[in-house]
Amino acid sequence: MANTMKMAKKPDKDEYQQHLRLVLLGIGGVGTIGFTIQFVFSVITVGR
């Protein structure tokens, strides 16, 4: 763990914003997929 902490560096502002953008895009993508699946199945069950 000590070696990892020695090698680690604090990200600069641009790198931090890029990582934040990727994480938010991933969360939004997973949420969109989940919402779409829930919506499709709710329409299918209402149609019965």
CHARMM-style PDB file with segment names, atoms N, HN, CA, C and O in Angstrom:
ATOM      1  N   MET     1       0.828  -1.190   0.000  1.00  0.00      PROA
ATOM      2  CA  MET     1       0.000   0.000   0.000  1.00  0.00      PROA
ATOM      3  C   MET     1       0.875   1.258   0.000  1.00  0.00      PROA
ATOM      4  O   MET     1       0.525   2.261  -0.622  1.00  0.00      PROA
ATOM      5  N   ALA     2       1.994   1.200   0.688  1.00  0.00      PROA
ATOM      6  HN  ALA     2       2.278   0.385   1.193  1.00  0.00      PROA
ATOM      7  CA  ALA     2       2.875   2.359   0.740  1.00  0.00      PROA
ATOM      8  C   ALA     2       3.454   2.669  -0.638  1.00  0.00      PROA
ATOM      9  O   ALA     2       3.557   3.833  -1.024  1.00  0.00      PROA
ATOM     10  N   ASN     3       3.833   1.624  -1.380  1.00  0.00      PROA
ATOM     11  HN  ASN     3       3.749   0.678  -1.067  1.00  0.00      PROA
ATOM     12  CA  ASN     3       4.369   1.843  -2.723  1.00  0.00      PROA
ATOM     13  C   ASN     3       3.320   2.453  -3.644  1.00  0.00      PROA
ATOM     14  O   ASN     3       3.635   3.314  -4.465  1.00  0.00      PROA
ATOM     15  N   THR     4       2.082   2.010  -3.509  1.00  0.00      PROA
ATOM     16  HN  THR     4       1.827   1.311  -2.842  1.00  0.00      PROA
ATOM     17  CA  THR     4       1.010   2.569  -4.330  1.00  0.00      PROA
ATOM     18  C   THR     4       0.825   4.046  -4.026  1.00  0.00      PROA
ATOM     19  O   THR     4       0.649   4.852  -4.939  1.00  0.00      PROA
ATOM     20  N   MET     5       0.865   4.405  -2.756  1.00  0.00      PROA
ATOM     21  HN  MET     5       1.008   3.750  -2.013  1.00  0.00      PROA
ATOM     22  CA  MET     5       0.696   5.812  -2.378  1.00  0.00      PROA
ATOM     23  C   MET     5       1.862   6.661  -2.877  1.00  0.00      PROA
ATOM     24  O   MET     5       1.677   7.828  -3.221  1.00  0.00      PROA
ATOM     25  N   LYS     6       3.062   6.081  -2.917  1.00  0.00      PROA
ATOM     26  HN  LYS     6       3.212   5.133  -2.637  1.00  0.00      PROA
ATOM     27  CA  LYS     6       4.216   6.823  -3.428  1.00  0.00      PROA
ATOM     28  C   LYS     6       4.089   7.078  -4.924  1.00  0.00      PROA
ATOM     29  O   LYS     6       4.485   8.137  -5.411  1.00  0.00      PROA
ATOM     30  N   MET     7       3.537   6.111  -5.655  1.00  0.00      PROA
ATOM     31  HN  MET     7       3.216   5.251  -5.259  1.00  0.00      PROA
ATOM     32  CA  MET     7       3.418   6.244  -7.111  1.00  0.00      PROA
ATOM     33  C   MET     7       2.228   7.105  -7.517  1.00  0.00      PROA
ATOM     34  O   MET     7       2.229   7.691  -8.599  1.00  0.00      PROA
ATOM     35  N   ALA     8       1.221   7.187  -6.666  1.00  0.00      PROA
ATOM     36  HN  ALA     8       1.220   6.711  -5.787  1.00  0.00      PROA
ATOM     37  CA  ALA     8       0.000   7.920  -7.007  1.00  0.00      PROA
ATOM     38  C   ALA     8       0.281   9.415  -7.063  1.00  0.00      PROA
ATOM     39  O   ALA     8       1.107   9.942  -6.317  1.00  0.00      PROA
ATOM     40  N   LYS     9      -0.425  10.080  -7.965  1.00  0.00      PROA
ATOM     41  HN  LYS     9      -1.096   9.652  -8.571  1.00  0.00      PROA
ATOM     42  CA  LYS     9      -0.307  11.536  -8.051  1.00  0.00      PROA
ATOM     43  C   LYS     9      -1.704  12.141  -8.103  1.00  0.00      PROA
ATOM     44  O   LYS     9      -2.660  11.501  -8.540  1.00  0.00      PROA
ATOM     45  N   LYS    10      -1.798  13.351  -7.662  1.00  0.00      PROA
ATOM     46  HN  LYS    10      -1.021  13.871  -7.308  1.00  0.00      PROA
ATOM     47  CA  LYS    10      -3.076  14.045  -7.688  1.00  0.00      PROA
ATOM     48  C   LYS    10      -3.382  14.448  -9.128  1.00  0.00      PROA
ATOM     49  O   LYS    10      -2.533  15.050  -9.785  1.00  0.00      PROA
ATOM     50  N   PRO    11      -4.572  14.130  -9.633  1.00  0.00      PROA
ATOM     51  CA  PRO    11      -4.881  14.478 -11.023  1.00  0.00      PROA
ATOM     52  C   PRO    11      -5.041  15.981 -11.194  1.00  0.00      PROA
ATOM     53  O   PRO    11      -5.503  16.679 -10.291  1.00  0.00      PROA
ATOM     54  N   ASP    12      -4.650  16.466 -12.370  1.00  0.00      PROA
ATOM     55  HN  ASP    12      -4.275  15.898 -13.104  1.00  0.00      PROA
ATOM     56  CA  ASP    12      -4.872  17.882 -12.630  1.00  0.00      PROA
ATOM     57  C   ASP    12      -6.342  18.104 -13.001  1.00  0.00      PROA
ATOM     58  O   ASP    12      -7.119  17.156 -13.116  1.00  0.00      PROA
ATOM     59  N   LYS    13      -6.699  19.365 -13.184  1.00  0.00      PROA
ATOM     60  HN  LYS    13      -6.068  20.135 -13.091  1.00  0.00      PROA
ATOM     61  CA  LYS    13      -8.100  19.720 -13.378  1.00  0.00      PROA
ATOM     62  C   LYS    13      -8.692  19.068 -14.623  1.00  0.00      PROA
ATOM     63  O   LYS    13      -9.820  18.575 -14.586  1.00  0.00      PROA
ATOM     64  N   ASP    14      -7.943  19.060 -15.724  1.00  0.00      PROA
ATOM     65  HN  ASP    14      -7.027  19.460 -15.754  1.00  0.00      PROA
ATOM     66  CA  ASP    14      -8.454  18.473 -16.968  1.00  0.00      PROA
ATOM     67  C   ASP    14      -8.663  16.974 -16.830  1.00  0.00      PROA
ATOM     68  O   ASP    14      -9.679  16.449 -17.286  1.00  0.00      PROA
ATOM     69  N   GLU    15      -7.729  16.284 -16.216  1.00  0.00      PROA
ATOM     70  HN  GLU    15      -6.904  16.711 -15.845  1.00  0.00      PROA
ATOM     71  CA  GLU    15      -7.849  14.840 -16.026  1.00  0.00      PROA
ATOM     72  C   GLU    15      -9.034  14.516 -15.117  1.00  0.00      PROA
ATOM     73  O   GLU    15      -9.771  13.563 -15.369  1.00  0.00      PROA
ATOM     74  N   TYR    16      -9.213  15.302 -14.067  1.00  0.00      PROA
ATOM     75  HN  TYR    16      -8.614  16.076 -13.862  1.00  0.00      PROA
ATOM     76  CA  TYR    16     -10.334  15.095 -13.152  1.00  0.00      PROA
ATOM     77  C   TYR    16     -11.668  15.290 -13.873  1.00  0.00      PROA
ATOM     78  O   TYR    16     -12.590  14.494 -13.694  1.00  0.00      PROA
ATOM     79  N   GLN    17     -11.776  16.342 -14.688  1.00  0.00      PROA
ATOM     80  HN  GLN    17     -11.027  16.988 -14.834  1.00  0.00      PROA
ATOM     81  CA  GLN    17     -13.017  16.595 -15.413  1.00  0.00      PROA
ATOM     82  C   GLN    17     -13.305  15.492 -16.417  1.00  0.00      PROA
ATOM     83  O   GLN    17     -14.464  15.130 -16.618  1.00  0.00      PROA
ATOM     84  N   GLN    18     -12.262  14.946 -17.058  1.00  0.00      PROA
ATOM     85  HN  GLN    18     -11.320  15.240 -16.895  1.00  0.00      PROA
ATOM     86  CA  GLN    18     -12.458  13.860 -18.007  1.00  0.00      PROA
ATOM     87  C   GLN    18     -12.971  12.609 -17.302  1.00  0.00      PROA
ATOM     88  O   GLN    18     -13.886  11.954 -17.800  1.00  0.00      PROA
ATOM     89  N   HSD    19     -12.396  12.271 -16.156  1.00  0.00      PROA
ATOM     90  HN  HSD    19     -11.652  12.803 -15.751  1.00  0.00      PROA
ATOM     91  CA  HSD    19     -12.857  11.107 -15.398  1.00  0.00      PROA
ATOM     92  C   HSD    19     -14.283  11.315 -14.900  1.00  0.00      PROA
ATOM     93  O   HSD    19     -15.102  10.399 -14.957  1.00  0.00      PROA
ATOM     94  N   LEU    20     -14.576  12.504 -14.418  1.00  0.00      PROA
ATOM     95  HN  LEU    20     -13.910  13.249 -14.372  1.00  0.00      PROA
ATOM     96  CA  LEU    20     -15.925  12.807 -13.936  1.00  0.00      PROA
ATOM     97  C   LEU    20     -16.941  12.683 -15.069  1.00  0.00      PROA
ATOM     98  O   LEU    20     -18.027  12.138 -14.873  1.00  0.00      PROA
ATOM     99  N   ARG    21     -16.594  13.183 -16.242  1.00  0.00      PROA
ATOM    100  HN  ARG    21     -15.711  13.627 -16.401  1.00  0.00      PROA
ATOM    101  CA  ARG    21     -17.483  13.101 -17.405  1.00  0.00      PROA
ATOM    102  C   ARG    21     -17.743  11.640 -17.782  1.00  0.00      PROA
ATOM    103  O   ARG    21     -18.879  11.265 -18.074  1.00  0.00      PROA
ATOM    104  N   LEU    22     -16.693  10.820 -17.775  1.00  0.00      PROA
ATOM    105  HN  LEU    22     -15.770  11.124 -17.537  1.00  0.00      PROA
ATOM    106  CA  LEU    22     -16.857   9.406 -18.118  1.00  0.00      PROA
ATOM    107  C   LEU    22     -17.718   8.676 -17.098  1.00  0.00      PROA
ATOM    108  O   LEU    22     -18.558   7.857 -17.468  1.00  0.00      PROA
ATOM    109  N   VAL    23     -17.516   8.966 -15.821  1.00  0.00      PROA
ATOM    110  HN  VAL    23     -16.833   9.632 -15.520  1.00  0.00      PROA
ATOM    111  CA  VAL    23     -18.304   8.310 -14.776  1.00  0.00      PROA
ATOM    112  C   VAL    23     -19.775   8.709 -14.888  1.00  0.00      PROA
ATOM    113  O   VAL    23     -20.657   7.855 -14.799  1.00  0.00      PROA
ATOM    114  N   LEU    24     -20.040   9.985 -15.080  1.00  0.00      PROA
ATOM    115  HN  LEU    24     -19.324  10.679 -15.153  1.00  0.00      PROA
ATOM    116  CA  LEU    24     -21.423  10.446 -15.204  1.00  0.00      PROA
ATOM    117  C   LEU    24     -22.080   9.883 -16.460  1.00  0.00      PROA
ATOM    118  O   LEU    24     -23.265   9.550 -16.444  1.00  0.00      PROA
ATOM    119  N   LEU    25     -21.321   9.775 -17.542  1.00  0.00      PROA
ATOM    120  HN  LEU    25     -20.359  10.045 -17.554  1.00  0.00      PROA
ATOM    121  CA  LEU    25     -21.858   9.181 -18.765  1.00  0.00      PROA
ATOM    122  C   LEU    25     -22.199   7.709 -18.540  1.00  0.00      PROA
ATOM    123  O   LEU    25     -23.223   7.229 -19.027  1.00  0.00      PROA
ATOM    124  N   GLY    26     -21.352   6.995 -17.810  1.00  0.00      PROA
ATOM    125  HN  GLY    26     -20.520   7.385 -17.414  1.00  0.00      PROA
ATOM    126  CA  GLY    26     -21.625   5.590 -17.508  1.00  0.00      PROA
ATOM    127  C   GLY    26     -22.857   5.425 -16.633  1.00  0.00      PROA
ATOM    128  O   GLY    26     -23.687   4.553 -16.889  1.00  0.00      PROA
ATOM    129  N   ILE    27     -22.982   6.250 -15.610  1.00  0.00      PROA
ATOM    130  HN  ILE    27     -22.308   6.958 -15.403  1.00  0.00      PROA
ATOM    131  CA  ILE    27     -24.151   6.186 -14.734  1.00  0.00      PROA
ATOM    132  C   ILE    27     -25.418   6.516 -15.522  1.00  0.00      PROA
ATOM    133  O   ILE    27     -26.442   5.852 -15.364  1.00  0.00      PROA
ATOM    134  N   GLY    28     -25.346   7.540 -16.367  1.00  0.00      PROA
ATOM    135  HN  GLY    28     -24.515   8.080 -16.496  1.00  0.00      PROA
ATOM    136  CA  GLY    28     -26.501   7.907 -17.185  1.00  0.00      PROA
ATOM    137  C   GLY    28     -26.871   6.807 -18.170  1.00  0.00      PROA
ATOM    138  O   GLY    28     -28.052   6.547 -18.401  1.00  0.00      PROA
ATOM    139  N   GLY    29     -25.867   6.164 -18.748  1.00  0.00      PROA
ATOM    140  HN  GLY    29     -24.908   6.375 -18.560  1.00  0.00      PROA
ATOM    141  CA  GLY    29     -26.133   5.069 -19.683  1.00  0.00      PROA
ATOM    142  C   GLY    29     -26.811   3.891 -19.014  1.00  0.00      PROA
ATOM    143  O   GLY    29     -27.778   3.343 -19.543  1.00  0.00      PROA
ATOM    144  N   VAL    30     -26.310   3.499 -17.855  1.00  0.00      PROA
ATOM    145  HN  VAL    30     -25.525   3.944 -17.425  1.00  0.00      PROA
ATOM    146  CA  VAL    30     -26.916   2.386 -17.126  1.00  0.00      PROA
ATOM    147  C   VAL    30     -28.333   2.750 -16.691  1.00  0.00      PROA
ATOM    148  O   VAL    30     -29.231   1.911 -16.754  1.00  0.00      PROA
ATOM    149  N   GLY    31     -28.543   3.981 -16.255  1.00  0.00      PROA
ATOM    150  HN  GLY    31     -27.813   4.663 -16.204  1.00  0.00      PROA
ATOM    151  CA  GLY    31     -29.879   4.427 -15.866  1.00  0.00      PROA
ATOM    152  C   GLY    31     -30.842   4.427 -17.037  1.00  0.00      PROA
ATOM    153  O   GLY    31     -32.001   4.040 -16.893  1.00  0.00      PROA
ATOM    154  N   THR    32     -30.368   4.858 -18.195  1.00  0.00      PROA
ATOM    155  HN  THR    32     -29.426   5.173 -18.312  1.00  0.00      PROA
ATOM    156  CA  THR    32     -31.209   4.874 -19.386  1.00  0.00      PROA
ATOM    157  C   THR    32     -31.606   3.463 -19.797  1.00  0.00      PROA
ATOM    158  O   THR    32     -32.761   3.211 -20.139  1.00  0.00      PROA
ATOM    159  N   ILE    33     -30.648   2.549 -19.762  1.00  0.00      PROA
ATOM    160  HN  ILE    33     -29.710   2.754 -19.484  1.00  0.00      PROA
ATOM    161  CA  ILE    33     -30.948   1.152 -20.107  1.00  0.00      PROA
ATOM    162  C   ILE    33     -31.966   0.574 -19.120  1.00  0.00      PROA
ATOM    163  O   ILE    33     -32.921  -0.086 -19.531  1.00  0.00      PROA
ATOM    164  N   GLY    34     -31.765   0.819 -17.824  1.00  0.00      PROA
ATOM    165  HN  GLY    34     -30.990   1.355 -17.491  1.00  0.00      PROA
ATOM    166  CA  GLY    34     -32.702   0.323 -16.817  1.00  0.00      PROA
ATOM    167  C   GLY    34     -34.089   0.905 -16.985  1.00  0.00      PROA
ATOM    168  O   GLY    34     -35.082   0.187 -16.861  1.00  0.00      PROA
ATOM    169  N   PHE    35     -34.172   2.196 -17.267  1.00  0.00      PROA
ATOM    170  HN  PHE    35     -33.366   2.779 -17.368  1.00  0.00      PROA
ATOM    171  CA  PHE    35     -35.469   2.833 -17.468  1.00  0.00      PROA
ATOM    172  C   PHE    35     -36.169   2.265 -18.692  1.00  0.00      PROA
ATOM    173  O   PHE    35     -37.373   2.009 -18.664  1.00  0.00      PROA
ATOM    174  N   THR    36     -35.412   2.069 -19.766  1.00  0.00      PROA
ATOM    175  HN  THR    36     -34.434   2.277 -19.788  1.00  0.00      PROA
ATOM    176  CA  THR    36     -35.992   1.526 -20.999  1.00  0.00      PROA
ATOM    177  C   THR    36     -36.543   0.127 -20.769  1.00  0.00      PROA
ATOM    178  O   THR    36     -37.650  -0.186 -21.208  1.00  0.00      PROA
ATOM    179  N   ILE    37     -35.782  -0.715 -20.084  1.00  0.00      PROA
ATOM    180  HN  ILE    37     -34.883  -0.461 -19.727  1.00  0.00      PROA
ATOM    181  CA  ILE    37     -36.249  -2.079 -19.801  1.00  0.00      PROA
ATOM    182  C   ILE    37     -37.510  -2.041 -18.944  1.00  0.00      PROA
ATOM    183  O   ILE    37     -38.469  -2.763 -19.217  1.00  0.00      PROA
ATOM    184  N   GLN    38     -37.511  -1.198 -17.904  1.00  0.00      PROA
ATOM    185  HN  GLN    38     -36.732  -0.611 -17.682  1.00  0.00      PROA
ATOM    186  CA  GLN    38     -38.683  -1.093 -17.038  1.00  0.00      PROA
ATOM    187  C   GLN    38     -39.893  -0.591 -17.831  1.00  0.00      PROA
ATOM    188  O   GLN    38     -41.000  -1.100 -17.656  1.00  0.00      PROA
ATOM    189  N   PHE    39     -39.695   0.384 -18.682  1.00  0.00      PROA
ATOM    190  HN  PHE    39     -38.796   0.798 -18.825  1.00  0.00      PROA
ATOM    191  CA  PHE    39     -40.790   0.937 -19.480  1.00  0.00      PROA
ATOM    192  C   PHE    39     -41.361  -0.102 -20.433  1.00  0.00      PROA
ATOM    193  O   PHE    39     -42.578  -0.235 -20.560  1.00  0.00      PROA
ATOM    194  N   VAL    40     -40.478  -0.839 -21.103  1.00  0.00      PROA
ATOM    195  HN  VAL    40     -39.489  -0.731 -21.000  1.00  0.00      PROA
ATOM    196  CA  VAL    40     -40.939  -1.855 -22.053  1.00  0.00      PROA
ATOM    197  C   VAL    40     -41.752  -2.923 -21.330  1.00  0.00      PROA
ATOM    198  O   VAL    40     -42.823  -3.306 -21.799  1.00  0.00      PROA
ATOM    199  N   PHE    41     -41.256  -3.405 -20.197  1.00  0.00      PROA
ATOM    200  HN  PHE    41     -40.386  -3.094 -19.816  1.00  0.00      PROA
ATOM    201  CA  PHE    41     -41.992  -4.442 -19.482  1.00  0.00      PROA
ATOM    202  C   PHE    41     -43.291  -3.918 -18.881  1.00  0.00      PROA
ATOM    203  O   PHE    41     -44.257  -4.672 -18.764  1.00  0.00      PROA
ATOM    204  N   SER    42     -43.337  -2.637 -18.495  1.00  0.00      PROA
ATOM    205  HN  SER    42     -42.552  -2.025 -18.590  1.00  0.00      PROA
ATOM    206  CA  SER    42     -44.600  -2.103 -17.977  1.00  0.00      PROA
ATOM    207  C   SER    42     -45.626  -1.971 -19.092  1.00  0.00      PROA
ATOM    208  O   SER    42     -46.818  -2.156 -18.848  1.00  0.00      PROA
ATOM    209  N   VAL    43     -45.198  -1.658 -20.303  1.00  0.00      PROA
ATOM    210  HN  VAL    43     -44.229  -1.508 -20.502  1.00  0.00      PROA
ATOM    211  CA  VAL    43     -46.122  -1.584 -21.433  1.00  0.00      PROA
ATOM    212  C   VAL    43     -46.615  -2.990 -21.801  1.00  0.00      PROA
ATOM    213  O   VAL    43     -47.784  -3.166 -22.144  1.00  0.00      PROA
ATOM    214  N   ILE    44     -45.734  -3.977 -21.731  1.00  0.00      PROA
ATOM    215  HN  ILE    44     -44.784  -3.834 -21.452  1.00  0.00      PROA
ATOM    216  CA  ILE    44     -46.116  -5.349 -22.059  1.00  0.00      PROA
ATOM    217  C   ILE    44     -47.135  -5.869 -21.044  1.00  0.00      PROA
ATOM    218  O   ILE    44     -48.115  -6.505 -21.433  1.00  0.00      PROA
ATOM    219  N   THR    45     -46.925  -5.614 -19.757  1.00  0.00      PROA
ATOM    220  HN  THR    45     -46.129  -5.098 -19.441  1.00  0.00      PROA
ATOM    221  CA  THR    45     -47.850  -6.134 -18.747  1.00  0.00      PROA
ATOM    222  C   THR    45     -49.183  -5.398 -18.768  1.00  0.00      PROA
ATOM    223  O   THR    45     -50.200  -5.996 -18.417  1.00  0.00      PROA
ATOM    224  N   VAL    46     -49.226  -4.135 -19.160  1.00  0.00      PROA
ATOM    225  HN  VAL    46     -48.400  -3.649 -19.445  1.00  0.00      PROA
ATOM    226  CA  VAL    46     -50.475  -3.383 -19.254  1.00  0.00      PROA
ATOM    227  C   VAL    46     -51.283  -3.890 -20.437  1.00  0.00      PROA
ATOM    228  O   VAL    46     -52.513  -3.876 -20.394  1.00  0.00      PROA
ATOM    229  N   GLY    47     -50.612  -4.336 -21.493  1.00  0.00      PROA
ATOM    230  HN  GLY    47     -49.613  -4.347 -21.528  1.00  0.00      PROA
ATOM    231  CA  GLY    47     -51.294  -4.801 -22.692  1.00  0.00      PROA
ATOM    232  C   GLY    47     -52.018  -6.115 -22.508  1.00  0.00      PROA
ATOM    233  O   GLY    47     -52.849  -6.463 -23.347  1.00  0.00      PROA
ATOM    234  N   ARG    48     -51.748  -6.858 -21.460  1.00  0.00      PROA
ATOM    235  HN  ARG    48     -51.072  -6.575 -20.779  1.00  0.00      PROA
ATOM    236  CA  ARG    48     -52.394  -8.163 -21.250  1.00  0.00      PROA
ATOM    237  C   ARG    48     -53.809  -8.024 -20.787  1.00  0.00      PROA
ATOM    238  OT1 ARG    48     -54.488  -9.026 -20.566  1.00  0.00      PROA
TER     239      ARG     48
END
